[in-house]
């Protein structure tokens, strides 16, 4: 199995299936619009620190880990 390398792929293929959460639910949990989350997942919008903090609270890891994806 190849390593998941970008934030969108990591969330969609690893974290969301493990939690049973949909992209819509994740957007709500992160306090983002579905459009902004979609832009982050597809790499057309940069992950902001505030969102990395929320991802850390939801899924663990560190803020810098999320920011480096």
mmCIF file of the N, C-alpha and C atoms, coordinates in Angstrom:
data_MODEL
# 
_entry.id   MODEL 
# 
loop_
_atom_site.group_PDB 
_atom_site.id 
_atom_site.type_symbol 
_atom_site.label_atom_id 
_atom_site.label_alt_id 
_atom_site.label_comp_id 
_atom_site.label_asym_id 
_atom_site.label_entity_id 
_atom_site.label_seq_id 
_atom_site.pdbx_PDB_ins_code 
_atom_site.Cartn_x 
_atom_site.Cartn_y 
_atom_site.Cartn_z 
_atom_site.occupancy 
_atom_site.B_iso_or_equiv 
_atom_site.pdbx_formal_charge 
_atom_site.auth_seq_id 
_atom_site.auth_comp_id 
_atom_site.auth_asym_id 
_atom_site.auth_atom_id 
_atom_site.pdbx_PDB_model_num 
ATOM 1   N N  . UNK A 1 1  ? 0.845   -1.183 0.000  1.00 0.00 ? 1  UNK A N  1 
ATOM 2   C CA . UNK A 1 1  ? 0.000   0.000  0.000  1.00 0.00 ? 1  UNK A CA 1 
ATOM 3   C C  . UNK A 1 1  ? 0.886   1.239  0.000  1.00 0.00 ? 1  UNK A C  1 
ATOM 4   N N  . UNK A 1 2  ? 0.568   2.190  -0.844 1.00 0.00 ? 2  UNK A N  1 
ATOM 5   C CA . UNK A 1 2  ? 1.376   3.400  -0.906 1.00 0.00 ? 2  UNK A CA 1 
ATOM 6   C C  . UNK A 1 2  ? 0.996   4.338  0.234  1.00 0.00 ? 2  UNK A C  1 
ATOM 7   N N  . UNK A 1 3  ? 1.932   5.196  0.591  1.00 0.00 ? 3  UNK A N  1 
ATOM 8   C CA . UNK A 1 3  ? 1.709   6.139  1.681  1.00 0.00 ? 3  UNK A CA 1 
ATOM 9   C C  . UNK A 1 3  ? 0.782   7.262  1.232  1.00 0.00 ? 3  UNK A C  1 
ATOM 10  N N  . UNK A 1 4  ? -0.178  7.622  2.081  1.00 0.00 ? 4  UNK A N  1 
ATOM 11  C CA . UNK A 1 4  ? -1.042  8.766  1.793  1.00 0.00 ? 4  UNK A CA 1 
ATOM 12  C C  . UNK A 1 4  ? -0.222  10.020 1.996  1.00 0.00 ? 4  UNK A C  1 
ATOM 13  N N  . UNK A 1 5  ? -0.226  10.915 1.016  1.00 0.00 ? 5  UNK A N  1 
ATOM 14  C CA . UNK A 1 5  ? 0.735   12.000 1.077  1.00 0.00 ? 5  UNK A CA 1 
ATOM 15  C C  . UNK A 1 5  ? 0.141   13.386 1.278  1.00 0.00 ? 5  UNK A C  1 
ATOM 16  N N  . UNK A 1 6  ? -1.066  13.638 0.874  1.00 0.00 ? 6  UNK A N  1 
ATOM 17  C CA . UNK A 1 6  ? -1.578  14.997 1.065  1.00 0.00 ? 6  UNK A CA 1 
ATOM 18  C C  . UNK A 1 6  ? -2.756  15.003 2.030  1.00 0.00 ? 6  UNK A C  1 
ATOM 19  N N  . UNK A 1 7  ? -3.041  16.166 2.526  1.00 0.00 ? 7  UNK A N  1 
ATOM 20  C CA . UNK A 1 7  ? -4.068  16.329 3.554  1.00 0.00 ? 7  UNK A CA 1 
ATOM 21  C C  . UNK A 1 7  ? -5.427  15.801 3.104  1.00 0.00 ? 7  UNK A C  1 
ATOM 22  N N  . UNK A 1 8  ? -5.843  16.169 1.914  1.00 0.00 ? 8  UNK A N  1 
ATOM 23  C CA . UNK A 1 8  ? -7.152  15.735 1.428  1.00 0.00 ? 8  UNK A CA 1 
ATOM 24  C C  . UNK A 1 8  ? -7.265  14.229 1.343  1.00 0.00 ? 8  UNK A C  1 
ATOM 25  N N  . UNK A 1 9  ? -6.264  13.605 0.768  1.00 0.00 ? 9  UNK A N  1 
ATOM 26  C CA . UNK A 1 9  ? -6.271  12.148 0.627  1.00 0.00 ? 9  UNK A CA 1 
ATOM 27  C C  . UNK A 1 9  ? -6.241  11.474 1.998  1.00 0.00 ? 9  UNK A C  1 
ATOM 28  N N  . UNK A 1 10 ? -5.449  12.012 2.887  1.00 0.00 ? 10 UNK A N  1 
ATOM 29  C CA . UNK A 1 10 ? -5.340  11.473 4.243  1.00 0.00 ? 10 UNK A CA 1 
ATOM 30  C C  . UNK A 1 10 ? -6.681  11.532 4.964  1.00 0.00 ? 10 UNK A C  1 
ATOM 31  N N  . UNK A 1 11 ? -7.348  12.677 4.898  1.00 0.00 ? 11 UNK A N  1 
ATOM 32  C CA . UNK A 1 11 ? -8.638  12.811 5.578  1.00 0.00 ? 11 UNK A CA 1 
ATOM 33  C C  . UNK A 1 11 ? -9.713  11.947 4.931  1.00 0.00 ? 11 UNK A C  1 
ATOM 34  N N  . UNK A 1 12 ? -9.808  12.001 3.607  1.00 0.00 ? 12 UNK A N  1 
ATOM 35  C CA . UNK A 1 12 ? -10.882 11.293 2.905  1.00 0.00 ? 12 UNK A CA 1 
ATOM 36  C C  . UNK A 1 12 ? -10.715 9.776  2.961  1.00 0.00 ? 12 UNK A C  1 
ATOM 37  N N  . UNK A 1 13 ? -9.479  9.298  2.831  1.00 0.00 ? 13 UNK A N  1 
ATOM 38  C CA . UNK A 1 13 ? -9.280  7.853  2.750  1.00 0.00 ? 13 UNK A CA 1 
ATOM 39  C C  . UNK A 1 13 ? -8.926  7.191  4.075  1.00 0.00 ? 13 UNK A C  1 
ATOM 40  N N  . UNK A 1 14 ? -8.502  7.963  5.052  1.00 0.00 ? 14 UNK A N  1 
ATOM 41  C CA . UNK A 1 14 ? -8.103  7.354  6.328  1.00 0.00 ? 14 UNK A CA 1 
ATOM 42  C C  . UNK A 1 14 ? -8.971  7.819  7.484  1.00 0.00 ? 14 UNK A C  1 
ATOM 43  N N  . UNK A 1 15 ? -8.981  9.099  7.766  1.00 0.00 ? 15 UNK A N  1 
ATOM 44  C CA . UNK A 1 15 ? -9.657  9.580  8.976  1.00 0.00 ? 15 UNK A CA 1 
ATOM 45  C C  . UNK A 1 15 ? -11.187 9.526  8.890  1.00 0.00 ? 15 UNK A C  1 
ATOM 46  N N  . UNK A 1 16 ? -11.764 9.954  7.789  1.00 0.00 ? 16 UNK A N  1 
ATOM 47  C CA . UNK A 1 16 ? -13.232 9.942  7.709  1.00 0.00 ? 16 UNK A CA 1 
ATOM 48  C C  . UNK A 1 16 ? -13.803 8.527  7.780  1.00 0.00 ? 16 UNK A C  1 
ATOM 49  N N  . UNK A 1 17 ? -13.244 7.548  7.056  1.00 0.00 ? 17 UNK A N  1 
ATOM 50  C CA . UNK A 1 17 ? -13.780 6.189  7.179  1.00 0.00 ? 17 UNK A CA 1 
ATOM 51  C C  . UNK A 1 17 ? -13.646 5.616  8.596  1.00 0.00 ? 17 UNK A C  1 
ATOM 52  N N  . UNK A 1 18 ? -12.552 5.932  9.264  1.00 0.00 ? 18 UNK A N  1 
ATOM 53  C CA . UNK A 1 18 ? -12.363 5.422  10.626 1.00 0.00 ? 18 UNK A CA 1 
ATOM 54  C C  . UNK A 1 18 ? -13.392 5.983  11.595 1.00 0.00 ? 18 UNK A C  1 
ATOM 55  N N  . UNK A 1 19 ? -13.786 7.221  11.380 1.00 0.00 ? 19 UNK A N  1 
ATOM 56  C CA . UNK A 1 19 ? -14.734 7.868  12.290 1.00 0.00 ? 19 UNK A CA 1 
ATOM 57  C C  . UNK A 1 19 ? -16.182 7.719  11.848 1.00 0.00 ? 19 UNK A C  1 
ATOM 58  N N  . UNK A 1 20 ? -16.381 7.346  10.585 1.00 0.00 ? 20 UNK A N  1 
ATOM 59  C CA . UNK A 1 20 ? -17.737 7.274  10.049 1.00 0.00 ? 20 UNK A CA 1 
ATOM 60  C C  . UNK A 1 20 ? -18.309 8.652  9.742  1.00 0.00 ? 20 UNK A C  1 
ATOM 61  N N  . UNK A 1 21 ? -17.464 9.656  9.766  1.00 0.00 ? 21 UNK A N  1 
ATOM 62  C CA . UNK A 1 21 ? -17.880 11.038 9.546  1.00 0.00 ? 21 UNK A CA 1 
ATOM 63  C C  . UNK A 1 21 ? -17.922 11.331 8.040  1.00 0.00 ? 21 UNK A C  1 
ATOM 64  N N  . UNK A 1 22 ? -18.893 12.128 7.613  1.00 0.00 ? 22 UNK A N  1 
ATOM 65  C CA . UNK A 1 22 ? -18.950 12.568 6.219  1.00 0.00 ? 22 UNK A CA 1 
ATOM 66  C C  . UNK A 1 22 ? -18.170 13.873 6.073  1.00 0.00 ? 22 UNK A C  1 
ATOM 67  N N  . UNK A 1 23 ? -17.918 14.255 4.833  1.00 0.00 ? 23 UNK A N  1 
ATOM 68  C CA . UNK A 1 23 ? -17.250 15.539 4.603  1.00 0.00 ? 23 UNK A CA 1 
ATOM 69  C C  . UNK A 1 23 ? -18.101 16.695 5.123  1.00 0.00 ? 23 UNK A C  1 
ATOM 70  N N  . UNK A 1 24 ? -19.397 16.577 4.999  1.00 0.00 ? 24 UNK A N  1 
ATOM 71  C CA . UNK A 1 24 ? -20.297 17.618 5.497  1.00 0.00 ? 24 UNK A CA 1 
ATOM 72  C C  . UNK A 1 24 ? -20.201 17.731 7.020  1.00 0.00 ? 24 UNK A C  1 
ATOM 73  N N  . UNK A 1 25 ? -20.161 16.588 7.690  1.00 0.00 ? 25 UNK A N  1 
ATOM 74  C CA . UNK A 1 25 ? -20.031 16.594 9.153  1.00 0.00 ? 25 UNK A CA 1 
ATOM 75  C C  . UNK A 1 25 ? -18.681 17.153 9.584  1.00 0.00 ? 25 UNK A C  1 
ATOM 76  N N  . UNK A 1 26 ? -17.624 16.806 8.840  1.00 0.00 ? 26 UNK A N  1 
ATOM 77  C CA . UNK A 1 26 ? -16.302 17.332 9.152  1.00 0.00 ? 26 UNK A CA 1 
ATOM 78  C C  . UNK A 1 26 ? -16.279 18.846 8.985  1.00 0.00 ? 26 UNK A C  1 
ATOM 79  N N  . UNK A 1 27 ? -16.867 19.340 7.923  1.00 0.00 ? 27 UNK A N  1 
ATOM 80  C CA . UNK A 1 27 ? -16.928 20.792 7.712  1.00 0.00 ? 27 UNK A CA 1 
ATOM 81  C C  . UNK A 1 27 ? -17.607 21.472 8.901  1.00 0.00 ? 27 UNK A C  1 
ATOM 82  N N  . UNK A 1 28 ? -18.703 20.896 9.360  1.00 0.00 ? 28 UNK A N  1 
ATOM 83  C CA . UNK A 1 28 ? -19.412 21.460 10.502 1.00 0.00 ? 28 UNK A CA 1 
ATOM 84  C C  . UNK A 1 28 ? -18.546 21.423 11.760 1.00 0.00 ? 28 UNK A C  1 
ATOM 85  N N  . UNK A 1 29 ? -17.872 20.293 12.014 1.00 0.00 ? 29 UNK A N  1 
ATOM 86  C CA . UNK A 1 29 ? -17.005 20.153 13.190 1.00 0.00 ? 29 UNK A CA 1 
ATOM 87  C C  . UNK A 1 29 ? -15.846 21.156 13.160 1.00 0.00 ? 29 UNK A C  1 
ATOM 88  N N  . UNK A 1 30 ? -15.359 21.445 11.952 1.00 0.00 ? 30 UNK A N  1 
ATOM 89  C CA . UNK A 1 30 ? -14.235 22.366 11.807 1.00 0.00 ? 30 UNK A CA 1 
ATOM 90  C C  . UNK A 1 30 ? -14.682 23.816 11.686 1.00 0.00 ? 30 UNK A C  1 
ATOM 91  N N  . UNK A 1 31 ? -16.000 24.015 11.696 1.00 0.00 ? 31 UNK A N  1 
ATOM 92  C CA . UNK A 1 31 ? -16.569 25.359 11.563 1.00 0.00 ? 31 UNK A CA 1 
ATOM 93  C C  . UNK A 1 31 ? -16.176 25.996 10.221 1.00 0.00 ? 31 UNK A C  1 
ATOM 94  N N  . UNK A 1 32 ? -16.261 25.180 9.174  1.00 0.00 ? 32 UNK A N  1 
ATOM 95  C CA . UNK A 1 32 ? -15.952 25.627 7.820  1.00 0.00 ? 32 UNK A CA 1 
ATOM 96  C C  . UNK A 1 32 ? -17.160 25.387 6.929  1.00 0.00 ? 32 UNK A C  1 
ATOM 97  N N  . UNK A 1 33 ? -17.258 26.161 5.864  1.00 0.00 ? 33 UNK A N  1 
ATOM 98  C CA . UNK A 1 33 ? -18.282 25.849 4.873  1.00 0.00 ? 33 UNK A CA 1 
ATOM 99  C C  . UNK A 1 33 ? -17.832 24.593 4.123  1.00 0.00 ? 33 UNK A C  1 
ATOM 100 N N  . UNK A 1 34 ? -18.768 23.902 3.518  1.00 0.00 ? 34 UNK A N  1 
ATOM 101 C CA . UNK A 1 34 ? -18.416 22.713 2.746  1.00 0.00 ? 34 UNK A CA 1 
ATOM 102 C C  . UNK A 1 34 ? -17.503 23.084 1.585  1.00 0.00 ? 34 UNK A C  1 
ATOM 103 N N  . UNK A 1 35 ? -17.705 24.264 1.012  1.00 0.00 ? 35 UNK A N  1 
ATOM 104 C CA . UNK A 1 35 ? -16.865 24.716 -0.099 1.00 0.00 ? 35 UNK A CA 1 
ATOM 105 C C  . UNK A 1 35 ? -15.423 24.934 0.316  1.00 0.00 ? 35 UNK A C  1 
ATOM 106 N N  . UNK A 1 36 ? -15.222 25.558 1.470  1.00 0.00 ? 36 UNK A N  1 
ATOM 107 C CA . UNK A 1 36 ? -13.861 25.795 1.962  1.00 0.00 ? 36 UNK A CA 1 
ATOM 108 C C  . UNK A 1 36 ? -13.191 24.462 2.286  1.00 0.00 ? 36 UNK A C  1 
ATOM 109 N N  . UNK A 1 37 ? -13.905 23.556 2.929  1.00 0.00 ? 37 UNK A N  1 
ATOM 110 C CA . UNK A 1 37 ? -13.327 22.245 3.223  1.00 0.00 ? 37 UNK A CA 1 
ATOM 111 C C  . UNK A 1 37 ? -12.960 21.530 1.924  1.00 0.00 ? 37 UNK A C  1 
ATOM 112 N N  . UNK A 1 38 ? -13.819 21.583 0.943  1.00 0.00 ? 38 UNK A N  1 
ATOM 113 C CA . UNK A 1 38 ? -13.538 20.961 -0.346 1.00 0.00 ? 38 UNK A CA 1 
ATOM 114 C C  . UNK A 1 38 ? -12.273 21.550 -0.962 1.00 0.00 ? 38 UNK A C  1 
ATOM 115 N N  . UNK A 1 39 ? -12.121 22.870 -0.892 1.00 0.00 ? 39 UNK A N  1 
ATOM 116 C CA . UNK A 1 39 ? -10.914 23.524 -1.419 1.00 0.00 ? 39 UNK A CA 1 
ATOM 117 C C  . UNK A 1 39 ? -9.666  23.043 -0.684 1.00 0.00 ? 39 UNK A C  1 
ATOM 118 N N  . UNK A 1 40 ? -9.759  22.857 0.619  1.00 0.00 ? 40 UNK A N  1 
ATOM 119 C CA . UNK A 1 40 ? -8.623  22.356 1.402  1.00 0.00 ? 40 UNK A CA 1 
ATOM 120 C C  . UNK A 1 40 ? -8.322  20.915 0.998  1.00 0.00 ? 40 UNK A C  1 
ATOM 121 N N  . UNK A 1 41 ? -9.351  20.099 0.864  1.00 0.00 ? 41 UNK A N  1 
ATOM 122 C CA . UNK A 1 41 ? -9.161  18.692 0.506  1.00 0.00 ? 41 UNK A CA 1 
ATOM 123 C C  . UNK A 1 41 ? -8.537  18.523 -0.871 1.00 0.00 ? 41 UNK A C  1 
ATOM 124 N N  . UNK A 1 42 ? -8.889  19.415 -1.811 1.00 0.00 ? 42 UNK A N  1 
ATOM 125 C CA . UNK A 1 42 ? -8.345  19.331 -3.167 1.00 0.00 ? 42 UNK A CA 1 
ATOM 126 C C  . UNK A 1 42 ? -7.065  20.148 -3.342 1.00 0.00 ? 42 UNK A C  1 
ATOM 127 N N  . UNK A 1 43 ? -6.612  20.773 -2.264 1.00 0.00 ? 43 UNK A N  1 
ATOM 128 C CA . UNK A 1 43 ? -5.348  21.490 -2.317 1.00 0.00 ? 43 UNK A CA 1 
ATOM 129 C C  . UNK A 1 43 ? -5.389  22.848 -2.983 1.00 0.00 ? 43 UNK A C  1 
ATOM 130 N N  . UNK A 1 44 ? -6.577  23.396 -3.196 1.00 0.00 ? 44 UNK A N  1 
ATOM 131 C CA . UNK A 1 44 ? -6.673  24.713 -3.819 1.00 0.00 ? 44 UNK A CA 1 
ATOM 132 C C  . UNK A 1 44 ? -6.734  25.834 -2.789 1.00 0.00 ? 44 UNK A C  1 
ATOM 133 N N  . UNK A 1 45 ? -6.835  25.471 -1.527 1.00 0.00 ? 45 UNK A N  1 
ATOM 134 C CA . UNK A 1 45 ? -6.820  26.443 -0.433 1.00 0.00 ? 45 UNK A CA 1 
ATOM 135 C C  . UNK A 1 45 ? -5.879  25.920 0.624  1.00 0.00 ? 45 UNK A C  1 
ATOM 136 N N  . UNK A 1 46 ? -5.085  26.814 1.178  1.00 0.00 ? 46 UNK A N  1 
ATOM 137 C CA . UNK A 1 46 ? -4.109  26.445 2.203  1.00 0.00 ? 46 UNK A CA 1 
ATOM 138 C C  . UNK A 1 46 ? -4.799  26.234 3.546  1.00 0.00 ? 46 UNK A C  1 
ATOM 139 N N  . UNK A 1 47 ? -4.331  25.239 4.281  1.00 0.00 ? 47 UNK A N  1 
ATOM 140 C CA . UNK A 1 47 ? -4.842  24.976 5.620  1.00 0.00 ? 47 UNK A CA 1 
ATOM 141 C C  . UNK A 1 47 ? -4.400  26.101 6.550  1.00 0.00 ? 47 UNK A C  1 
ATOM 142 N N  . UNK A 1 48 ? -5.337  26.694 7.244  1.00 0.00 ? 48 UNK A N  1 
ATOM 143 C CA . UNK A 1 48 ? -5.015  27.762 8.198  1.00 0.00 ? 48 UNK A CA 1 
ATOM 144 C C  . UNK A 1 48 ? -4.736  27.152 9.567  1.00 0.00 ? 48 UNK A C  1 
ATOM 145 N N  . UNK A 1 49 ? -3.980  27.867 10.346 1.00 0.00 ? 49 UNK A N  1 
ATOM 146 C CA . UNK A 1 49 ? -3.592  27.392 11.679 1.00 0.00 ? 49 UNK A CA 1 
ATOM 147 C C  . UNK A 1 49 ? -4.813  27.072 12.534 1.00 0.00 ? 49 UNK A C  1 
ATOM 148 N N  . UNK A 1 50 ? -5.849  27.907 12.474 1.00 0.00 ? 50 UNK A N  1 
ATOM 149 C CA . UNK A 1 50 ? -7.056  27.668 13.279 1.00 0.00 ? 50 UNK A CA 1 
ATOM 150 C C  . UNK A 1 50 ? -7.696  26.322 12.921 1.00 0.00 ? 50 UNK A C  1 
ATOM 151 N N  . UNK A 1 51 ? -7.667  25.992 11.644 1.00 0.00 ? 51 UNK A N  1 
ATOM 152 C CA . UNK A 1 51 ? -8.230  24.711 11.208 1.00 0.00 ? 51 UNK A CA 1 
ATOM 153 C C  . UNK A 1 51 ? -7.341  23.561 11.668 1.00 0.00 ? 51 UNK A C  1 
ATOM 154 N N  . UNK A 1 52 ? -6.037  23.756 11.637 1.00 0.00 ? 52 UNK A N  1 
ATOM 155 C CA . UNK A 1 52 ? -5.110  22.728 12.127 1.00 0.00 ? 52 UNK A CA 1 
ATOM 156 C C  . UNK A 1 52 ? -5.335  22.479 13.621 1.00 0.00 ? 52 UNK A C  1 
ATOM 157 N N  . UNK A 1 53 ? -5.626  23.528 14.373 1.00 0.00 ? 53 UNK A N  1 
ATOM 158 C CA . UNK A 1 53 ? -5.930  23.374 15.809 1.00 0.00 ? 53 UNK A CA 1 
ATOM 159 C C  . UNK A 1 53 ? -7.175  22.516 15.978 1.00 0.00 ? 53 UNK A C  1 
ATOM 160 N N  . UNK A 1 54 ? -8.189  22.769 15.174 1.00 0.00 ? 54 UNK A N  1 
ATOM 161 C CA . UNK A 1 54 ? -9.434  21.994 15.260 1.00 0.00 ? 54 UNK A CA 1 
ATOM 162 C C  . UNK A 1 54 ? -9.213  20.546 14.848 1.00 0.00 ? 54 UNK A C  1 
ATOM 163 N N  . UNK A 1 55 ? -8.390  20.320 13.810 1.00 0.00 ? 55 UNK A N  1 
ATOM 164 C CA . UNK A 1 55 ? -8.073  18.947 13.400 1.00 0.00 ? 55 UNK A CA 1 
ATOM 165 C C  . UNK A 1 55 ? -7.339  18.215 14.515 1.00 0.00 ? 55 UNK A C  1 
ATOM 166 N N  . UNK A 1 56 ? -6.443  18.914 15.197 1.00 0.00 ? 56 UNK A N  1 
ATOM 167 C CA . UNK A 1 56 ? -5.711  18.323 16.317 1.00 0.00 ? 56 UNK A CA 1 
ATOM 168 C C  . UNK A 1 56 ? -6.669  17.892 17.414 1.00 0.00 ? 56 UNK A C  1 
ATOM 169 N N  . UNK A 1 57 ? -7.652  18.732 17.711 1.00 0.00 ? 57 UNK A N  1 
ATOM 170 C CA . UNK A 1 57 ? -8.631  18.390 18.749 1.00 0.00 ? 57 UNK A CA 1 
ATOM 171 C C  . UNK A 1 57 ? -9.501  17.209 18.340 1.00 0.00 ? 57 UNK A C  1 
ATOM 172 N N  . UNK A 1 58 ? -9.820  17.119 17.051 1.00 0.00 ? 58 UNK A N  1 
ATOM 173 C CA . UNK A 1 58 ? -10.673 16.026 16.571 1.00 0.00 ? 58 UNK A CA 1 
ATOM 174 C C  . UNK A 1 58 ? -9.934  14.703 16.431 1.00 0.00 ? 58 UNK A C  1 
ATOM 175 N N  . UNK A 1 59 ? -8.747  14.750 15.831 1.00 0.00 ? 59 UNK A N  1 
ATOM 176 C CA . UNK A 1 59 ? -8.071  13.522 15.427 1.00 0.00 ? 59 UNK A CA 1 
ATOM 177 C C  . UNK A 1 59 ? -6.730  13.273 16.115 1.00 0.00 ? 59 UNK A C  1 
ATOM 178 N N  . UNK A 1 60 ? -6.256  14.226 16.880 1.00 0.00 ? 60 UNK A N  1 
ATOM 179 C CA . UNK A 1 60 ? -4.945  14.053 17.496 1.00 0.00 ? 60 UNK A CA 1 
ATOM 180 C C  . UNK A 1 60 ? -3.841  14.584 16.607 1.00 0.00 ? 60 UNK A C  1 
ATOM 181 N N  . UNK A 1 61 ? -2.635  14.092 16.822 1.00 0.00 ? 61 UNK A N  1 
ATOM 182 C CA . UNK A 1 61 ? -1.418  14.560 16.157 1.00 0.00 ? 61 UNK A CA 1 
ATOM 183 C C  . UNK A 1 61 ? -1.120  15.979 16.678 1.00 0.00 ? 61 UNK A C  1 
ATOM 184 N N  . UNK A 1 62 ? -0.226  16.672 16.028 1.00 0.00 ? 62 UNK A N  1 
ATOM 185 C CA . UNK A 1 62 ? 0.123   18.025 16.461 1.00 0.00 ? 62 UNK A CA 1 
ATOM 186 C C  . UNK A 1 62 ? -0.289  19.026 15.398 1.00 0.00 ? 62 UNK A C  1 
ATOM 187 N N  . UNK A 1 63 ? -0.342  20.277 15.780 1.00 0.00 ? 63 UNK A N  1 
ATOM 188 C CA . UNK A 1 63 ? -0.679  21.332 14.834 1.00 0.00 ? 63 UNK A CA 1 
ATOM 189 C C  . UNK A 1 63 ? 0.337   21.340 13.694 1.00 0.00 ? 63 UNK A C  1 
ATOM 190 N N  . UNK A 1 64 ? 1.613   21.237 14.037 1.00 0.00 ? 64 UNK A N  1 
ATOM 191 C CA . UNK A 1 64 ? 2.642   21.279 12.991 1.00 0.00 ? 64 UNK A CA 1 
ATOM 192 C C  . UNK A 1 64 ? 2.546   20.073 12.057 1.00 0.00 ? 64 UNK A C  1 
ATOM 193 N N  . UNK A 1 65 ? 2.117   18.918 12.595 1.00 0.00 ? 65 UNK A N  1 
ATOM 194 C CA . UNK A 1 65 ? 1.930   17.750 11.746 1.00 0.00 ? 65 UNK A CA 1 
ATOM 195 C C  . UNK A 1 65 ? 0.861   18.021 10.682 1.00 0.00 ? 65 UNK A C  1 
ATOM 196 N N  . UNK A 1 66 ? -0.278  18.575 11.116 1.00 0.00 ? 66 UNK A N  1 
ATOM 197 C CA . UNK A 1 66 ? -1.345  18.891 10.174 1.00 0.00 ? 66 UNK A CA 1 
ATOM 198 C C  . UNK A 1 66 ? -0.907  19.949 9.180  1.00 0.00 ? 66 UNK A C  1 
ATOM 199 N N  . UNK A 1 67 ? -0.183  20.950 9.643  1.00 0.00 ? 67 UNK A N  1 
ATOM 200 C CA . UNK A 1 67 ? 0.260   22.041 8.759  1.00 0.00 ? 67 UNK A CA 1 
ATOM 201 C C  . UNK A 1 67 ? 1.257   21.539 7.721  1.00 0.00 ? 67 UNK A C  1 
ATOM 202 N N  . UNK A 1 68 ? 1.958   20.474 8.002  1.00 0.00 ? 68 UNK A N  1 
ATOM 203 C CA . UNK A 1 68 ? 2.971   19.970 7.064  1.00 0.00 ? 68 UNK A CA 1 
ATOM 204 C C  . UNK A 1 68 ? 2.393   19.044 6.002  1.00 0.00 ? 68 UNK A C  1 
ATOM 205 N N  . UNK A 1 69 ? 1.134   18.731 6.079  1.00 0.00 ? 69 UNK A N  1 
ATOM 206 C CA . UNK A 1 69 ? 0.531   17.815 5.104  1.00 0.00 ? 69 UNK A CA 1 
ATOM 207 C C  . UNK A 1 69 ? 0.265   18.526 3.825  1.00 0.00 ? 69 UNK A C  1 
# 
